[in-house]
Amino acid sequence: MDEAPSLPSGLMAIQPTILNFSSLLANVLEMEVEVVDRHLIRIAGTGPYSYRFGHSPESNNHLLRNVIETQKEMVVVDSRYNPLCKACQHRQFCKERAFIGVPILAPHRCLGVISLIAVNNEQHRKLSDNADMFVQYMRHVSRLLVANLASAQPRQTQSDAVWHTLLDSMDQGVILLDRDGKVKAVNDRALSQLDATHESLTGRSLAIEPLTRQRKAAHGHTQHRVIMGDQQMLLTGQLHHIGQQKLFLMAFHQDALAASLLTENEPPGIERLVGKSKAIHKLKRLIMRIASSPSSVMILGESGTGKEVVARAIHRLSKRHDRPFVAINCAAIPENLLESELFGYVKGAFTGAAPGGRAGLIQSANVGTLFLDEIGDMPLSLQARLLRAIENREVLPVGASRPVSVDIRIISATHQNLRQFIEEGKFREDLYYRLNVIPLEVPPLRDREGDIELLMHYFLNHHSQRIGCAYPGISREAIELLQRYLWPGNVRELSNLVEYLVNIVPEGEIIDGALLPPLFHTTIRSVPLMAYPPKTVCGPVEKEEEEGAKLKSVEKSLIEEALQRTRNKKQIAEELGIGVATLYRKIKKYGLQA
């Protein structure tokens, strides 16, 4: 191991300042930073370069020495093909993918090198794409270090001056909080975004809380709630913990969203039902009113409106919130398996049965909540057994001779018109009244005025965290285009669109109208695909029948056209904003070739 020199170098004398700059550069540019003096002694560094200060680095000496000897900047976008790297003895063990070195130049001599290093594929891509910009940042820091050394002021005064100069030269807002959560430093860009002054903010307590409820937020920009006394705002950026201090780097874009995504004065459990429209507000009030009741609930609404989200909210607000919530899609399970899935079976009940039998989903939901989605697709033969289970609070597994007692609350959901099914003999009237004790209707997205922007930001936050990418902004133009659309697939369609946009938007840019699919730019408003009939104004029967026929014709044409393009049913269902089971029913209904 190389020994440290007996006397500190010039750069070592201002090591605390250099450490601050290294940490700031690494956080802003999302790269690794290393600073060495003219003797190749490491002064500061981040990541794999954050140790062995006062000693010579174990690798990369060829590139560093070249910068010191030539006193010129050096950019290596791919270390594998650089002649200097080929001569390095540590080449086979080296993890450095790319390198930028900028000399720290004083009059007539080179004091050392500040370098930016890519050690993984993502950093390699960023360095290759932004090399010129990164060099400019490093030149600026290099000049500040030289100025700091030449200054006759006390070291702490020098450090503060350089720190504030660097902050004010940045294009993005920066806030530094001390160990007590008080504003220690803030630059002009942040003051502009916060609509504040240095005097009103410096020294003031400021709380910055990630909006995500996950324990570990994904890398990249996320939304944060910033609290100053009685004032609250929503800002996008990165929150870094450096020792006992906090550094908040604001994103270049800030979405013009005045209200927090988490609605105030609402109990935990209903926050996922995002929206502040009159229709959704009415639904929330009703949910909170009936959640504690043991009565059965039937949730009505078009496909994609979020009926399961409503069911889970009811469960979380009920007295059974710490008990099982078991969900089953009656349309997704084949009819011959649905009975054993619901009621279970005993040993030897049929060929292929598990040796020890199996408890059904109704038993699994004991003392909890059973959610039956797409209840209209349940076969008539099973409807009678379900009715018996509800009335007697017991189930009889397949092949069993004795029933098993259960204590469950049933929440069902459908997008179909069950009254019409009853008239057609497809659904039992007695079961309908047992399930429809408390009806809840989830409004379609087109009737939720003002909620599209809230949901857009909610899904941007959700998908960017899940994918692990930077939180993108969205332009006013794009929001207006989304608000003019009729959303036949409702909230599910919006979520799928946002996930698509988060994947394709270039990092650091905002989502504008050009990124939206062509469908959103057409002047012809889309006709929603819905089996659950919309509310209609009273009028002649002939007019209603004519409108219904037109709707079916459009619906059939859209499905037929999609089937001609692809055989992927899941892809077609996502395009049309409906479930796969719903798609198969419509294919059968219209006699189309699947």
C-alpha positions as CSV (number, residue, x, y, z in Angstrom):
1,M,0.0,0.0,0.0
2,D,1.4,3.4,-1.0
3,E,2.3,5.7,1.9
4,A,0.8,9.1,2.3
5,P,3.2,12.0,1.9
6,S,4.5,13.7,5.1
7,L,3.2,17.1,4.2
8,P,-0.3,17.8,2.9
9,S,-0.6,19.1,-0.7
10,G,-2.3,22.4,-1.6
11,L,-5.6,20.7,-2.4
12,M,-5.5,18.6,0.8
13,A,-5.6,21.9,2.7
14,I,-9.1,22.6,1.4
15,Q,-10.3,19.0,1.5
16,P,-13.6,19.7,3.2
17,T,-14.6,22.1,0.4
18,I,-13.5,19.6,-2.3
19,L,-15.5,16.9,-0.5
20,N,-18.6,19.1,-0.7
21,F,-18.1,19.8,-4.4
22,S,-17.5,16.1,-5.1
23,S,-20.8,15.1,-3.4
24,L,-22.7,17.9,-5.1
25,L,-21.4,17.0,-8.6
26,A,-22.1,13.3,-8.1
27,N,-25.7,14.0,-7.0
28,V,-26.4,16.5,-9.8
29,L,-24.7,14.6,-12.6
30,E,-25.4,11.1,-11.2
31,M,-21.8,10.0,-11.9
32,E,-18.9,9.1,-9.7
33,V,-16.3,11.8,-8.9
34,E,-12.7,11.6,-8.0
35,V,-10.2,14.4,-7.2
36,V,-6.4,13.9,-7.0
37,D,-3.5,16.3,-6.6
38,R,-0.5,16.6,-8.9
39,H,1.2,13.7,-7.1
40,L,-1.8,11.5,-7.8
41,I,-2.9,11.6,-4.1
42,R,-6.6,11.1,-3.7
43,I,-8.2,14.2,-2.1
44,A,-11.9,13.4,-2.4
45,G,-14.2,11.0,-4.2
46,T,-17.6,9.3,-4.2
47,G,-18.9,5.7,-4.5
48,P,-15.9,3.3,-5.0
49,Y,-13.6,6.4,-4.8
50,S,-14.8,7.5,-1.3
51,Y,-11.9,5.9,0.6
52,R,-8.1,5.8,0.8
53,F,-7.9,9.6,1.0
54,G,-4.3,10.7,1.2
55,H,-3.1,7.8,-0.9
56,S,-2.6,7.1,-4.5
57,P,-5.5,5.4,-6.4
58,E,-5.1,1.8,-7.2
59,S,-6.1,2.1,-10.8
60,N,-6.8,4.7,-13.5
61,N,-3.3,6.3,-13.0
62,H,-2.5,6.3,-16.7
63,L,-5.4,8.6,-17.5
64,L,-4.9,10.9,-14.5
65,R,-1.2,11.2,-15.2
66,N,-1.8,12.1,-18.8
67,V,-4.1,15.0,-17.8
68,I,-1.5,16.3,-15.3
69,E,1.4,16.0,-17.8
70,T,-0.5,17.6,-20.8
71,Q,-2.5,20.0,-18.6
72,K,-5.4,19.4,-21.0
73,E,-8.9,18.0,-20.6
74,M,-9.4,14.3,-21.5
75,V,-12.6,12.6,-22.5
76,V,-12.7,8.8,-22.9
77,V,-16.2,7.6,-23.9
78,D,-15.2,3.9,-24.0
79,S,-12.2,2.8,-22.0
80,R,-11.9,-0.5,-23.8
81,Y,-10.5,1.1,-27.0
82,N,-8.3,3.8,-25.4
83,P,-4.5,3.3,-26.0
84,L,-3.7,4.4,-22.4
85,C,-6.2,2.0,-20.9
86,K,-4.7,-0.9,-23.0
87,A,-1.4,-0.3,-21.3
88,C,-2.9,-0.5,-17.8
89,Q,-1.9,-3.5,-15.7
90,H,-5.3,-3.4,-13.8
91,R,-7.3,-3.4,-17.1
92,Q,-8.8,-6.9,-16.6
93,F,-10.2,-5.9,-13.1
94,C,-11.2,-2.4,-13.9
95,K,-14.9,-1.5,-13.8
96,E,-14.5,2.0,-15.2
97,R,-16.5,2.3,-18.5
98,A,-15.8,6.0,-19.4
99,F,-13.8,8.9,-18.0
100,I,-13.6,12.7,-18.1
101,G,-10.6,14.4,-16.6
102,V,-10.3,18.2,-16.2
103,P,-7.0,19.7,-14.8
104,I,-7.1,22.1,-11.9
105,L,-4.8,24.8,-13.2
106,A,-3.1,27.5,-11.3
107,P,-0.8,30.0,-13.0
108,H,2.2,28.1,-14.4
109,R,1.3,24.7,-12.9
110,C,-1.3,22.0,-12.6
111,L,-2.6,21.4,-9.0
112,G,-4.4,18.2,-9.8
113,V,-7.3,16.6,-11.6
114,I,-11.0,16.5,-11.1
115,S,-12.5,13.5,-12.9
116,L,-15.9,12.1,-13.7
117,I,-16.2,8.3,-14.0
118,A,-18.9,6.0,-15.3
119,V,-18.9,2.6,-13.6
120,N,-22.1,1.1,-15.0
121,N,-24.1,1.0,-18.3
122,E,-26.5,3.8,-17.3
123,Q,-23.7,6.2,-16.3
124,H,-21.8,5.2,-19.4
125,R,-24.8,6.2,-21.6
126,K,-25.2,9.5,-19.7
127,L,-21.5,10.4,-20.0
128,S,-21.4,9.6,-23.7
129,D,-24.6,11.7,-24.4
130,N,-23.7,14.7,-22.2
131,A,-19.9,14.9,-22.3
132,D,-19.7,18.5,-23.4
133,M,-22.1,19.7,-20.6
134,F,-20.3,17.7,-18.0
135,V,-16.9,19.2,-19.0
136,Q,-18.4,22.7,-18.6
137,Y,-19.6,21.8,-15.0
138,M,-16.1,20.5,-14.1
139,R,-14.3,23.5,-15.6
140,H,-16.4,25.8,-13.4
141,V,-15.7,23.7,-10.3
142,S,-12.0,23.6,-11.2
143,R,-11.8,27.5,-11.4
144,L,-13.7,27.8,-8.1
145,L,-11.2,25.5,-6.4
146,V,-8.3,27.6,-7.7
147,A,-10.0,30.8,-6.5
148,N,-10.6,29.2,-3.1
149,L,-6.9,28.3,-2.7
150,A,-5.7,31.8,-3.7
151,S,-8.1,33.6,-1.4
152,A,-6.7,35.1,1.8
153,Q,-10.0,34.7,3.7
154,P,-10.4,32.1,6.4
155,R,-11.0,28.6,5.1
156,Q,-14.7,28.4,6.3
157,T,-15.5,31.8,4.7
158,Q,-13.8,30.6,1.5
159,S,-15.8,27.4,1.5
160,D,-19.1,29.2,2.0
161,A,-18.4,31.7,-0.7
162,V,-17.5,29.0,-3.2
163,W,-20.5,26.9,-2.2
164,H,-22.9,29.8,-2.7
165,T,-21.3,30.7,-6.0
166,L,-21.7,27.1,-7.3
167,L,-25.3,27.0,-6.1
168,D,-26.3,30.3,-7.8
169,S,-24.7,29.2,-11.0
170,M,-26.9,26.1,-11.2
171,D,-29.9,26.0,-13.5
172,Q,-31.9,23.8,-11.1
173,G,-33.3,24.8,-7.7
174,V,-31.3,23.6,-4.7
175,I,-32.2,23.7,-1.0
176,L,-29.9,22.6,1.8
177,L,-31.3,21.8,5.2
178,D,-29.2,21.5,8.4
179,R,-29.6,18.8,11.0
180,D,-32.5,20.6,12.6
181,G,-34.5,20.8,9.3
182,K,-33.8,24.6,8.9
183,V,-32.8,26.1,5.5
184,K,-29.1,26.5,5.5
185,A,-28.6,27.5,1.9
186,V,-30.9,28.1,-1.1
187,N,-30.2,29.3,-4.6
188,D,-32.1,31.9,-6.7
189,R,-33.7,29.3,-8.9
190,A,-35.3,27.6,-5.9
191,L,-36.4,30.9,-4.5
192,S,-38.1,31.7,-7.8
193,Q,-40.0,28.4,-7.8
194,L,-41.0,28.8,-4.1
195,D,-41.9,32.4,-4.6
196,A,-39.8,33.4,-1.6
197,T,-36.8,35.6,-0.7
198,H,-33.5,34.8,1.0
199,E,-34.6,36.7,4.1
200,S,-38.0,34.9,4.4
201,L,-36.5,31.4,3.9
202,T,-33.0,31.2,5.3
203,G,-33.1,29.8,8.8
204,R,-36.7,28.8,8.6
205,S,-37.9,25.3,9.3
206,L,-38.8,23.4,6.2
207,A,-40.2,19.9,5.9
208,I,-39.7,17.9,2.7
209,E,-41.5,14.6,2.6
210,P,-41.6,12.1,-0.3
211,L,-45.1,11.7,-1.6
212,T,-44.6,8.0,-2.1
213,R,-45.7,5.7,0.7
214,Q,-43.1,3.1,-0.3
215,R,-40.3,2.5,2.1
216,K,-37.7,2.9,-0.6
217,A,-38.4,5.4,-3.3
218,A,-37.1,4.6,-6.8
219,H,-34.1,6.5,-8.2
220,G,-34.8,9.6,-10.2
221,H,-37.1,12.5,-9.6
222,T,-40.2,11.9,-7.5
223,Q,-42.9,14.2,-6.0
224,H,-42.4,15.7,-2.6
225,R,-44.7,17.6,-0.2
226,V,-42.9,20.8,0.9
227,I,-44.3,22.2,4.1
228,M,-43.5,25.8,5.3
229,G,-45.6,26.6,8.4
230,D,-49.2,26.6,7.2
231,Q,-48.2,26.5,3.5
232,Q,-47.9,23.3,1.5
233,M,-46.8,22.7,-2.1
234,L,-46.0,19.8,-4.3
235,L,-42.5,19.8,-5.9
236,T,-40.7,17.3,-8.1
237,G,-37.0,16.5,-7.3
238,Q,-34.5,14.3,-5.5
239,L,-34.0,14.3,-1.7
240,H,-30.5,13.3,-0.6
241,H,-29.4,12.6,2.9
242,I,-25.8,13.7,3.4
243,G,-24.7,13.0,7.0
244,Q,-27.2,14.8,9.1
245,Q,-28.1,17.3,6.4
246,K,-30.6,17.1,3.6
247,L,-30.0,18.2,0.0
248,F,-33.1,18.7,-2.2
249,L,-32.4,19.1,-5.9
250,M,-35.5,20.3,-7.8
251,A,-36.3,19.0,-11.2
252,F,-36.0,21.5,-14.1
253,H,-39.7,21.1,-14.7
254,Q,-42.3,21.7,-12.0
255,D,-45.9,20.6,-12.7
256,A,-48.5,23.2,-12.2
257,L,-50.6,21.1,-9.8
258,A,-51.9,23.2,-7.0
259,A,-53.5,20.5,-4.9
260,S,-51.7,17.6,-3.3
261,L,-52.5,14.1,-4.7
262,L,-53.3,12.9,-1.2
263,T,-56.6,14.4,-0.3
264,E,-56.7,16.0,3.1
265,N,-59.0,15.1,5.9
266,E,-59.7,11.6,4.6
267,P,-59.0,8.4,6.6
268,P,-56.2,6.1,5.5
269,G,-57.6,3.4,3.2
270,I,-59.4,5.6,0.7
271,E,-56.4,7.6,-0.6
272,R,-56.1,5.3,-3.7
273,L,-59.4,6.4,-4.9
274,V,-57.9,9.5,-6.4
275,G,-60.2,12.4,-7.4
276,K,-61.9,15.5,-6.2
277,S,-64.8,15.8,-8.6
278,K,-68.4,15.9,-7.3
279,A,-69.1,12.4,-8.5
280,I,-66.1,10.8,-6.8
281,H,-66.6,13.0,-3.7
282,K,-70.1,11.6,-3.4
283,L,-68.8,8.1,-3.8
284,K,-66.2,8.5,-1.1
285,R,-68.7,9.9,1.4
286,L,-71.0,6.9,0.7
287,I,-68.1,4.4,1.1
288,M,-67.1,5.8,4.5
289,R,-70.7,5.7,5.5
290,I,-71.4,2.0,4.7
291,A,-67.9,0.5,5.2
292,S,-68.5,-0.6,8.8
293,S,-71.8,-2.3,7.9
294,P,-71.8,-6.2,7.5
295,S,-74.3,-5.9,4.6
296,S,-73.5,-7.0,1.0
297,V,-72.4,-4.4,-1.5
298,M,-72.8,-4.5,-5.2
299,I,-70.5,-2.1,-7.2
300,L,-71.8,-1.1,-10.6
301,G,-69.8,0.7,-13.3
302,E,-68.2,0.4,-16.7
303,S,-65.0,-1.7,-17.3
304,G,-61.9,0.0,-16.1
305,T,-63.6,2.5,-13.7
306,G,-61.8,1.0,-10.6
307,K,-64.4,-1.2,-9.1
308,E,-61.8,-3.4,-7.3
309,V,-60.2,-0.2,-5.9
310,V,-63.6,0.7,-4.4
311,A,-64.0,-2.8,-3.0
312,R,-60.6,-2.7,-1.3
313,A,-61.3,0.8,0.1
314,I,-64.5,-0.6,1.7
315,H,-62.5,-3.5,3.2
316,R,-59.7,-1.3,4.6
317,L,-62.3,1.0,6.2
318,S,-64.4,-1.8,7.7
319,K,-64.0,-3.7,11.0
320,R,-62.5,-6.6,9.0
321,H,-59.6,-4.5,7.7
322,D,-57.0,-6.7,9.4
323,R,-58.7,-9.9,8.0
324,P,-58.3,-11.5,4.5
325,F,-59.5,-9.8,1.4
326,V,-60.0,-12.5,-1.2
327,A,-60.8,-11.4,-4.8
328,I,-62.0,-13.7,-7.6
329,N,-62.9,-12.8,-11.2
330,C,-65.9,-15.0,-12.1
331,A,-65.2,-14.4,-15.8
332,A,-61.6,-15.4,-15.7
333,I,-62.0,-18.9,-14.3
334,P,-63.4,-21.7,-16.5
335,E,-66.9,-22.8,-15.5
336,N,-65.8,-26.4,-14.7
337,L,-63.2,-25.1,-12.2
338,L,-65.2,-22.2,-10.7
339,E,-67.2,-24.5,-8.3
340,S,-64.1,-26.1,-6.8
341,E,-62.3,-22.7,-6.6
342,L,-65.2,-21.1,-4.7
343,F,-66.4,-24.0,-2.5
344,G,-63.3,-26.2,-2.3
345,Y,-63.2,-30.0,-2.3
346,V,-62.4,-32.9,0.0
347,K,-59.9,-35.7,-0.6
348,G,-60.9,-37.9,-3.5
349,A,-63.7,-35.7,-4.7
350,F,-62.7,-36.1,-8.3
351,T,-59.9,-37.3,-10.5
352,G,-56.8,-35.1,-10.2
353,A,-57.9,-33.6,-6.8
354,A,-55.1,-32.7,-4.4
355,P,-54.5,-35.6,-1.9
356,G,-55.5,-33.6,1.1
357,G,-58.3,-31.7,-0.5
358,R,-58.4,-27.9,-0.7
359,A,-60.2,-25.1,1.0
360,G,-62.3,-22.9,-1.3
361,L,-62.0,-19.1,-1.7
362,I,-65.1,-18.6,0.4
363,Q,-63.5,-20.5,3.3
364,S,-60.2,-18.5,2.7
365,A,-62.2,-15.3,3.2
366,N,-63.6,-16.4,6.6
367,V,-64.0,-13.5,9.0
368,G,-62.9,-11.3,6.1
369,T,-64.2,-10.0,2.8
370,L,-64.9,-11.9,-0.4
371,F,-64.9,-9.8,-3.6
372,L,-66.7,-11.4,-6.6
373,D,-65.8,-9.4,-9.7
374,E,-67.8,-9.9,-12.9
375,I,-70.6,-11.6,-10.9
376,G,-72.8,-11.5,-14.0
377,D,-70.6,-14.2,-15.5
378,M,-71.3,-16.8,-12.8
379,P,-73.1,-19.9,-14.1
380,L,-76.7,-20.4,-13.0
381,S,-75.8,-23.7,-11.4
382,L,-73.4,-22.0,-9.0
383,Q,-75.6,-19.1,-8.3
384,A,-77.9,-21.4,-6.3
385,R,-75.1,-22.7,-4.2
386,L,-73.8,-19.1,-3.6
387,L,-77.2,-18.0,-2.5
388,R,-77.3,-20.9,0.0
389,A,-73.9,-20.0,1.3
390,I,-75.0,-16.4,1.9
391,E,-78.3,-17.3,3.5
392,N,-76.9,-20.1,5.8
393,R,-73.4,-18.7,6.3
394,E,-72.0,-22.1,5.4
395,V,-70.4,-23.8,2.4
396,L,-70.4,-27.4,1.3
397,P,-67.1,-28.4,-0.4
398,V,-67.3,-30.6,-3.4
399,G,-67.5,-34.3,-2.3
400,A,-68.2,-33.4,1.4
401,S,-71.1,-34.6,3.5
402,R,-71.0,-31.8,6.1
403,P,-71.1,-28.1,5.5
404,V,-68.4,-25.7,6.9
405,S,-69.5,-22.5,8.7
406,V,-68.1,-19.2,7.4
407,D,-68.4,-15.6,8.4
408,I,-67.8,-13.4,5.3
409,R,-68.9,-10.1,3.9
410,I,-69.5,-10.3,0.2
411,I,-68.8,-7.4,-2.2
412,S,-69.7,-8.1,-5.8
413,A,-69.1,-6.0,-9.0
414,T,-70.3,-6.0,-12.5
415,H,-70.4,-3.8,-15.6
416,Q,-73.4,-5.6,-16.9
417,N,-77.2,-4.9,-16.6
418,L,-78.2,-7.6,-14.2
419,R,-81.9,-6.6,-14.4
420,Q,-81.8,-7.4,-18.0
421,F,-80.0,-10.7,-17.3
422,I,-82.8,-11.6,-14.8
423,E,-85.4,-11.0,-17.5
424,E,-83.5,-13.2,-19.9
425,G,-83.1,-15.9,-17.3
426,K,-79.4,-15.6,-17.0
427,F,-79.3,-14.4,-13.4
428,R,-81.3,-15.4,-10.3
429,E,-83.5,-12.7,-9.0
430,D,-83.2,-13.9,-5.4
431,L,-79.4,-13.8,-5.5
432,Y,-79.5,-10.4,-7.1
433,Y,-81.5,-9.0,-4.1
434,R,-79.1,-10.7,-1.7
435,L,-76.1,-9.2,-3.3
436,N,-77.5,-5.8,-4.1
437,V,-78.3,-4.7,-0.5
438,I,-76.1,-1.6,-0.9
439,P,-75.6,-0.6,-4.5
440,L,-72.6,1.7,-5.3
441,E,-72.2,3.2,-8.8
442,V,-68.6,4.1,-9.9
443,P,-68.8,7.1,-12.3
444,P,-67.0,6.7,-15.7
445,L,-63.9,8.9,-16.1
446,R,-65.7,11.2,-18.7
447,D,-68.1,12.2,-15.9
448,R,-65.4,13.0,-13.4
449,E,-64.7,16.7,-14.3
450,G,-61.3,17.8,-13.1
451,D,-60.0,14.3,-12.1
452,I,-58.0,13.5,-15.2
453,E,-55.1,15.8,-14.3
454,L,-55.0,14.5,-10.7
455,L,-55.1,10.9,-11.9
456,M,-52.4,11.7,-14.6
457,H,-50.0,12.9,-11.9
458,Y,-50.9,10.0,-9.6
459,F,-50.0,7.4,-12.3
460,L,-46.9,9.3,-13.4
461,N,-45.7,9.1,-9.8
462,H,-46.7,5.4,-9.5
463,H,-45.3,4.1,-12.8
464,S,-42.0,6.2,-12.6
465,Q,-41.3,4.7,-9.2
466,R,-42.3,1.2,-10.3
467,I,-40.1,1.3,-13.4
468,G,-37.3,3.2,-11.6
469,C,-37.0,6.1,-13.9
470,A,-37.0,9.9,-13.5
471,Y,-40.4,11.5,-12.8
472,P,-41.4,13.3,-16.1
473,G,-43.4,16.5,-16.2
474,I,-46.4,17.0,-18.6
475,S,-47.2,20.1,-20.7
476,R,-50.5,22.0,-20.5
477,E,-51.1,21.1,-24.1
478,A,-51.0,17.4,-23.4
479,I,-53.3,17.7,-20.4
480,E,-55.8,19.6,-22.5
481,L,-55.7,16.9,-25.1
482,L,-56.3,14.2,-22.4
483,Q,-59.2,16.2,-21.0
484,R,-61.0,16.3,-24.4
485,Y,-60.8,12.5,-24.8
486,L,-63.9,10.4,-23.8
487,W,-61.9,7.5,-22.2
488,P,-63.8,4.4,-23.3
489,G,-61.4,2.3,-21.1
490,N,-61.8,4.7,-18.1
491,V,-59.1,4.8,-15.4
492,R,-57.5,1.5,-16.6
493,E,-56.9,3.1,-20.0
494,L,-55.4,6.2,-18.5
495,S,-53.1,4.1,-16.4
496,N,-51.9,2.1,-19.4
497,L,-51.3,5.3,-21.4
498,V,-49.3,6.8,-18.6
499,E,-47.1,3.7,-18.3
500,Y,-46.5,3.9,-22.0
501,L,-45.6,7.6,-21.8
502,V,-43.2,7.0,-18.9
503,N,-41.4,4.4,-20.9
504,I,-40.9,6.5,-24.0
505,V,-40.4,10.1,-22.8
506,P,-36.6,11.0,-23.0
507,E,-35.0,11.4,-19.6
508,G,-35.1,15.0,-18.4
509,E,-37.8,16.0,-20.8
510,I,-41.6,16.6,-20.3
511,I,-44.5,14.8,-21.9
512,D,-45.9,17.0,-24.6
513,G,-48.7,16.6,-27.1
514,A,-46.4,15.1,-29.7
515,L,-45.8,12.0,-27.6
516,L,-49.5,11.2,-27.3
517,P,-50.8,8.5,-29.7
518,P,-52.6,9.9,-32.9
519,L,-56.0,8.9,-31.4
520,F,-55.7,11.9,-29.0
521,H,-55.2,14.4,-31.8
522,T,-58.2,13.5,-33.9
523,T,-61.3,15.8,-33.8
524,I,-63.6,12.8,-33.8
525,R,-64.3,11.9,-30.2
526,S,-64.0,8.2,-29.4
527,V,-67.1,6.1,-28.6
528,P,-66.8,4.2,-25.4
529,L,-66.9,0.4,-25.4
530,M,-69.3,-0.4,-22.6
531,A,-71.6,-3.3,-21.8
532,Y,-73.0,-1.5,-18.8
533,P,-75.6,0.9,-20.2
534,P,-75.0,4.7,-19.7
535,K,-77.6,6.9,-18.1
536,T,-79.9,8.3,-20.8
537,V,-82.3,11.2,-20.9
538,C,-85.9,10.1,-21.1
539,G,-87.1,10.0,-24.7
540,P,-88.8,7.9,-27.3
541,V,-88.0,4.2,-27.2
542,E,-87.2,4.2,-30.9
543,K,-84.5,6.8,-30.4
544,E,-82.8,4.8,-27.6
545,E,-82.9,1.7,-29.7
546,E,-81.4,3.5,-32.7
547,E,-78.6,4.9,-30.5
548,G,-78.0,1.4,-29.0
549,A,-77.8,-0.1,-32.5
550,K,-75.3,2.5,-33.6
551,L,-73.2,1.9,-30.5
552,K,-73.1,-1.9,-31.1
553,S,-72.2,-1.3,-34.8
554,V,-69.2,0.9,-33.9
555,E,-68.2,-1.5,-31.1
556,K,-68.3,-4.5,-33.5
557,S,-66.3,-2.6,-36.2
558,L,-63.6,-1.6,-33.7
559,I,-63.1,-5.2,-32.5
560,E,-63.3,-6.7,-36.0
561,E,-60.6,-4.2,-37.2
562,A,-58.4,-5.1,-34.2
563,L,-58.7,-8.8,-34.9
564,Q,-57.5,-8.3,-38.5
565,R,-54.4,-6.6,-37.2
566,T,-53.3,-9.0,-34.5
567,R,-54.1,-12.3,-32.8
568,N,-52.9,-11.1,-29.4
569,K,-56.1,-10.8,-27.4
570,K,-54.4,-9.1,-24.4
571,Q,-53.1,-6.4,-26.7
572,I,-56.5,-5.9,-28.3
573,A,-58.2,-5.6,-24.9
574,E,-55.6,-3.0,-23.8
575,E,-56.1,-1.0,-26.9
576,L,-59.9,-1.0,-26.5
577,G,-59.7,-0.4,-22.8
578,I,-61.6,-3.5,-21.8
579,G,-60.8,-6.7,-20.0
580,V,-59.7,-9.9,-21.8
581,A,-62.8,-11.7,-20.6
582,T,-65.0,-8.9,-21.8
583,L,-63.3,-9.1,-25.2
584,Y,-64.0,-12.8,-25.5
585,R,-67.7,-12.2,-24.6
586,K,-68.0,-9.5,-27.3
587,I,-66.3,-11.7,-29.9
588,K,-68.8,-14.4,-29.2
589,K,-71.7,-11.9,-29.0
590,Y,-71.0,-10.5,-32.5
591,G,-70.0,-13.8,-34.0
592,L,-66.5,-12.7,-35.0
593,Q,-63.7,-15.0,-36.0
594,A,-61.3,-15.1,-33.0
